Amino acid sequence: MNVIDEKDEFLEKEFDFSKAVKNPYAKELNNQITIKINKVAIDYFKEEAEETGIPYQTLINLYLTDCAMNKKKINIKWE
């Protein structure tokens, strides 16, 4: 029997899972990716993380999510 098939007797005794529902947010779970971000940006979010108590990767995700949800446009002018 593998770990997935094993039943947890404690959980079954303590909790009633008969009315359990699937996680409605499962479709919105994060995808793990690899991305190159410069040191200045990482250091900025790490400083913000220390001030807010929120992990820096979460802060980056929140910022990017806000940009996407609000359809913010990038405005960069090179001179």
N, C-alpha and C positions, 0 to 999 in steps of 0.2 A: 504494500500500500504506500503510495507516495504522499507527500505532505499535503497536497491539495485535497486528496480524498479523506484525510484524517478528520475526524470530528472533534471539536473542542467541547468536552463535556461541561466545563465551567460556563462557556458562553451559552450553550443550549439551556442550561439550568437558570442562568441569570437573566437572559434576554429572550424576548419573543420575536423571532424573525418572520413569523407567518405573514405579517403585513408589510414587510420590507418592500421598498420600491427602488428601482435603479436610480443612480445618481443623475439628475436632470442636467448637470453641468459636465458630464463626462465628455461630451463633444467639444467642450471648450478647454480641455486639459492642455497644458503647455507641451510644446514639442521641443525636444532638446536638439540644439544646433551648435555648430562651431562658427564663431564669428571673430574677426580680427577688429579690435577696438584699441585706439591709441591710448597711451599711458595717461595723458592729460584727462581724457574723458573718464577712464576708470578711477583715477585719483579723485576726480570731482564727485563721482557717485559714492565712492568709499567715504569721503568726508561727510557727505549728506547722510550716509548710512549711520555714521557715528552720532550725528546730531539727532536723527529721528528714531534710531533704534530699529530701523527696517533694513534688512539685508540689501546690499548694493545691487545684487542681481534682480531682486524684486523691484527696487526703485527704477532700474533701467527698463524692466518689463512694463511697469506702470506708466512710465513716460512714453514709451513707444506705443502702448495700447491707447493712451490718451490721444496721441497724434493720429493714430489710425481711426479711432472712433469719431474724432472731431474733424476728420479729413483735412488735417493741417497740411499746407503746401510748403515745400522747401523754397526759401527765398535766399539764394546765394548769388552775390554779385562779385565777380572777379575783376579786379582793376589792374 
